[in-house]
Amino acid sequence: MDIETIGLIASITTIIMFISPVDQIRDIIKDKTSHGVSPIIYGMMIINGIFWVTYGFGINNSFIIVPNAVGAVLGAATLFIIYKYRSHKE
């Protein structure tokens, strides 16, 4: 297996991992509450994604840029939904 194939597989599996918050978003919207959902992991997902995207641009590697950009965007979307449905009572 060549290095380009490994990079492609790694990118695909990373995107699949970063898509997992979509299920969390769906549950929050359905239940209309984000009680019990920690925003810290999604904040770190954004920060981590930004650093990896920056690094990926620095070495001109789309296998790093694309999945981490997806992760940062989905982390931001999840964080937005968490705070949108955060009750002041929680």
Rosetta constraint file for C-alpha pairs under 8 A:
AtomPair CA 1 CA 5 HARMONIC 6.49 0.50
AtomPair CA 1 CA 6 HARMONIC 7.03 0.50
AtomPair CA 2 CA 6 HARMONIC 6.53 0.50
AtomPair CA 3 CA 7 HARMONIC 6.12 0.50
AtomPair CA 4 CA 8 HARMONIC 6.18 0.50
AtomPair CA 5 CA 9 HARMONIC 6.17 0.50
AtomPair CA 6 CA 10 HARMONIC 6.04 0.50
AtomPair CA 7 CA 11 HARMONIC 6.09 0.50
AtomPair CA 7 CA 63 HARMONIC 5.81 0.50
AtomPair CA 8 CA 12 HARMONIC 6.20 0.50
AtomPair CA 8 CA 63 HARMONIC 6.48 0.50
AtomPair CA 9 CA 13 HARMONIC 6.18 0.50
AtomPair CA 10 CA 14 HARMONIC 6.05 0.50
AtomPair CA 10 CA 63 HARMONIC 7.73 0.50
AtomPair CA 11 CA 15 HARMONIC 6.19 0.50
AtomPair CA 11 CA 63 HARMONIC 5.58 0.50
AtomPair CA 11 CA 64 HARMONIC 7.08 0.50
AtomPair CA 11 CA 66 HARMONIC 7.53 0.50
AtomPair CA 11 CA 67 HARMONIC 5.63 0.50
AtomPair CA 12 CA 16 HARMONIC 6.27 0.50
AtomPair CA 12 CA 67 HARMONIC 7.39 0.50
AtomPair CA 13 CA 17 HARMONIC 6.20 0.50
AtomPair CA 14 CA 18 HARMONIC 6.19 0.50
AtomPair CA 14 CA 67 HARMONIC 5.98 0.50
AtomPair CA 14 CA 68 HARMONIC 7.81 0.50
AtomPair CA 15 CA 19 HARMONIC 6.12 0.50
AtomPair CA 15 CA 67 HARMONIC 5.08 0.50
AtomPair CA 15 CA 68 HARMONIC 7.70 0.50
AtomPair CA 15 CA 70 HARMONIC 6.77 0.50
AtomPair CA 15 CA 71 HARMONIC 6.99 0.50
AtomPair CA 16 CA 20 HARMONIC 6.86 0.50
AtomPair CA 18 CA 67 HARMONIC 7.90 0.50
AtomPair CA 18 CA 70 HARMONIC 7.13 0.50
AtomPair CA 18 CA 71 HARMONIC 5.03 0.50
AtomPair CA 18 CA 74 HARMONIC 7.04 0.50
AtomPair CA 18 CA 75 HARMONIC 7.99 0.50
AtomPair CA 19 CA 71 HARMONIC 7.52 0.50
AtomPair CA 19 CA 74 HARMONIC 7.13 0.50
AtomPair CA 20 CA 24 HARMONIC 7.36 0.50
AtomPair CA 21 CA 25 HARMONIC 6.16 0.50
AtomPair CA 21 CA 74 HARMONIC 7.14 0.50
AtomPair CA 21 CA 75 HARMONIC 7.47 0.50
AtomPair CA 21 CA 78 HARMONIC 6.61 0.50
AtomPair CA 22 CA 26 HARMONIC 6.21 0.50
AtomPair CA 22 CA 74 HARMONIC 7.72 0.50
AtomPair CA 22 CA 78 HARMONIC 7.57 0.50
AtomPair CA 23 CA 27 HARMONIC 6.32 0.50
AtomPair CA 24 CA 28 HARMONIC 6.22 0.50
AtomPair CA 24 CA 78 HARMONIC 7.72 0.50
AtomPair CA 25 CA 29 HARMONIC 6.20 0.50
AtomPair CA 25 CA 78 HARMONIC 6.01 0.50
AtomPair CA 25 CA 81 HARMONIC 6.66 0.50
AtomPair CA 25 CA 82 HARMONIC 7.83 0.50
AtomPair CA 26 CA 30 HARMONIC 6.05 0.50
AtomPair CA 27 CA 31 HARMONIC 5.95 0.50
AtomPair CA 28 CA 32 HARMONIC 5.49 0.50
AtomPair CA 28 CA 33 HARMONIC 5.39 0.50
AtomPair CA 28 CA 34 HARMONIC 5.38 0.50
AtomPair CA 28 CA 81 HARMONIC 7.48 0.50
AtomPair CA 28 CA 82 HARMONIC 7.29 0.50
AtomPair CA 28 CA 85 HARMONIC 7.17 0.50
AtomPair CA 29 CA 33 HARMONIC 7.03 0.50
AtomPair CA 29 CA 81 HARMONIC 7.75 0.50
AtomPair CA 29 CA 85 HARMONIC 7.55 0.50
AtomPair CA 32 CA 85 HARMONIC 5.93 0.50
AtomPair CA 33 CA 82 HARMONIC 7.86 0.50
AtomPair CA 33 CA 85 HARMONIC 4.93 0.50
AtomPair CA 33 CA 86 HARMONIC 6.03 0.50
AtomPair CA 33 CA 87 HARMONIC 7.00 0.50
AtomPair CA 34 CA 82 HARMONIC 5.33 0.50
AtomPair CA 34 CA 83 HARMONIC 7.56 0.50
AtomPair CA 34 CA 85 HARMONIC 5.51 0.50
AtomPair CA 34 CA 86 HARMONIC 5.36 0.50
AtomPair CA 34 CA 87 HARMONIC 7.77 0.50
AtomPair CA 35 CA 86 HARMONIC 6.71 0.50
AtomPair CA 35 CA 87 HARMONIC 7.64 0.50
AtomPair CA 35 CA 90 HARMONIC 6.42 0.50
AtomPair CA 37 CA 82 HARMONIC 7.37 0.50
AtomPair CA 38 CA 42 HARMONIC 7.92 0.50
AtomPair CA 39 CA 43 HARMONIC 6.22 0.50
AtomPair CA 39 CA 79 HARMONIC 6.11 0.50
AtomPair CA 39 CA 82 HARMONIC 6.92 0.50
AtomPair CA 40 CA 44 HARMONIC 6.16 0.50
AtomPair CA 41 CA 45 HARMONIC 6.06 0.50
AtomPair CA 42 CA 46 HARMONIC 6.31 0.50
AtomPair CA 42 CA 75 HARMONIC 4.92 0.50
AtomPair CA 42 CA 76 HARMONIC 7.06 0.50
AtomPair CA 42 CA 78 HARMONIC 6.87 0.50
AtomPair CA 42 CA 79 HARMONIC 5.99 0.50
AtomPair CA 43 CA 47 HARMONIC 6.39 0.50
AtomPair CA 43 CA 75 HARMONIC 6.79 0.50
AtomPair CA 43 CA 76 HARMONIC 7.37 0.50
AtomPair CA 43 CA 79 HARMONIC 6.96 0.50
AtomPair CA 44 CA 48 HARMONIC 5.84 0.50
AtomPair CA 45 CA 49 HARMONIC 5.95 0.50
AtomPair CA 45 CA 71 HARMONIC 6.70 0.50
AtomPair CA 45 CA 72 HARMONIC 6.10 0.50
AtomPair CA 45 CA 75 HARMONIC 5.67 0.50
AtomPair CA 46 CA 50 HARMONIC 6.15 0.50
AtomPair CA 46 CA 71 HARMONIC 6.94 0.50
AtomPair CA 46 CA 72 HARMONIC 4.21 0.50
AtomPair CA 46 CA 73 HARMONIC 7.18 0.50
AtomPair CA 46 CA 75 HARMONIC 5.41 0.50
AtomPair CA 46 CA 76 HARMONIC 6.27 0.50
AtomPair CA 47 CA 51 HARMONIC 6.34 0.50
AtomPair CA 47 CA 72 HARMONIC 7.27 0.50
AtomPair CA 48 CA 52 HARMONIC 6.22 0.50
AtomPair CA 48 CA 68 HARMONIC 7.98 0.50
AtomPair CA 48 CA 72 HARMONIC 7.56 0.50
AtomPair CA 49 CA 53 HARMONIC 5.98 0.50
AtomPair CA 49 CA 68 HARMONIC 4.66 0.50
AtomPair CA 49 CA 69 HARMONIC 6.00 0.50
AtomPair CA 49 CA 71 HARMONIC 5.94 0.50
AtomPair CA 49 CA 72 HARMONIC 4.79 0.50
AtomPair CA 50 CA 54 HARMONIC 6.09 0.50
AtomPair CA 50 CA 68 HARMONIC 7.27 0.50
AtomPair CA 50 CA 69 HARMONIC 7.05 0.50
AtomPair CA 50 CA 72 HARMONIC 6.42 0.50
AtomPair CA 51 CA 55 HARMONIC 6.14 0.50
AtomPair CA 52 CA 56 HARMONIC 5.92 0.50
AtomPair CA 52 CA 64 HARMONIC 6.67 0.50
AtomPair CA 52 CA 65 HARMONIC 6.84 0.50
AtomPair CA 52 CA 68 HARMONIC 6.25 0.50
AtomPair CA 53 CA 57 HARMONIC 6.18 0.50
AtomPair CA 53 CA 64 HARMONIC 6.53 0.50
AtomPair CA 53 CA 65 HARMONIC 4.57 0.50
AtomPair CA 53 CA 66 HARMONIC 7.60 0.50
AtomPair CA 53 CA 68 HARMONIC 5.91 0.50
AtomPair CA 53 CA 69 HARMONIC 6.13 0.50
AtomPair CA 54 CA 58 HARMONIC 6.23 0.50
AtomPair CA 54 CA 65 HARMONIC 7.67 0.50
AtomPair CA 55 CA 59 HARMONIC 6.41 0.50
AtomPair CA 55 CA 64 HARMONIC 7.97 0.50
AtomPair CA 55 CA 65 HARMONIC 7.96 0.50
AtomPair CA 56 CA 60 HARMONIC 5.58 0.50
AtomPair CA 56 CA 61 HARMONIC 4.99 0.50
AtomPair CA 56 CA 62 HARMONIC 6.66 0.50
AtomPair CA 56 CA 63 HARMONIC 7.82 0.50
AtomPair CA 56 CA 64 HARMONIC 5.15 0.50
AtomPair CA 56 CA 65 HARMONIC 4.99 0.50
AtomPair CA 57 CA 61 HARMONIC 6.37 0.50
AtomPair CA 57 CA 62 HARMONIC 7.77 0.50
AtomPair CA 57 CA 65 HARMONIC 6.68 0.50
AtomPair CA 61 CA 65 HARMONIC 6.35 0.50
AtomPair CA 62 CA 66 HARMONIC 5.70 0.50
AtomPair CA 63 CA 67 HARMONIC 6.99 0.50
AtomPair CA 64 CA 68 HARMONIC 6.29 0.50
AtomPair CA 65 CA 69 HARMONIC 5.95 0.50
AtomPair CA 66 CA 70 HARMONIC 6.27 0.50
AtomPair CA 67 CA 71 HARMONIC 6.19 0.50
AtomPair CA 68 CA 72 HARMONIC 6.10 0.50
AtomPair CA 69 CA 73 HARMONIC 6.19 0.50
AtomPair CA 70 CA 74 HARMONIC 6.08 0.50
AtomPair CA 71 CA 75 HARMONIC 5.89 0.50
AtomPair CA 72 CA 76 HARMONIC 6.13 0.50
AtomPair CA 73 CA 77 HARMONIC 6.17 0.50
AtomPair CA 74 CA 78 HARMONIC 6.06 0.50
AtomPair CA 75 CA 79 HARMONIC 6.09 0.50
AtomPair CA 76 CA 80 HARMONIC 6.09 0.50
AtomPair CA 77 CA 81 HARMONIC 6.28 0.50
AtomPair CA 78 CA 82 HARMONIC 6.07 0.50
AtomPair CA 79 CA 83 HARMONIC 6.31 0.50
AtomPair CA 80 CA 84 HARMONIC 6.02 0.50
AtomPair CA 81 CA 85 HARMONIC 6.16 0.50
AtomPair CA 82 CA 86 HARMONIC 5.95 0.50
AtomPair CA 86 CA 90 HARMONIC 7.14 0.50
